[in-house]
């Protein structure tokens, strides 16, 4: 049985043909992709073999679309629990074990009861066991070693970290744009990326 169009998301790229986000992956529904095409906000880069029909139109469902106007991502990321975990690779910064999100907490390195602020530079990902053991003590007082010092990440850093956590489903048409500079296929994939970018800028 053919899959329903609702299972055909489109990978959304910036105008430089890089994903707006790796984690979560910047995907939009096929309906939003088609709407954006007709509003002249995006250009179609690749399509599925599945078509959609209206009384006056038939078109292939976009699988990859690129914004026509560049979105500047060079800004400070939001200070959220999710971004703290992403900065820390979803790993406890005391024991080093990678945990699912529901098993992670965020820990104040200098405890709030000792005047520690809730900032990028004082909050780190921790598993529940390590957080409970540390309690209201500093790492030194608890004889615990931080694996990395908490810091304010850039959007670029979070994007790069997100590449380590691909979603369960990746359509083949997305691969050149997600992993085109991976080590094993760096030369071939980067050539393909630049060739496509060149062709689109010529049109």
Buried (B, 14 or more C-beta within 10 A) or exposed (E): EEEEBEEBBBBBBBBEBBBBBBBEBBBBEBBBBBEBBEEEEBBBBBBBEBEBEEEEEEBBBBBBBBBEEEEEBEEEBEEEEBBBBBBBBBBBBBBEEEBEEEEBBBBBBBBEEEEBEEEBEBBBBBBEBBBEBBEEBBBEEBEBEBBEEBEEBBBEBBBEBBBEEBEEEEBEBBBBBBBBEEEEBEEEBBEBBEEBBEEBEEE
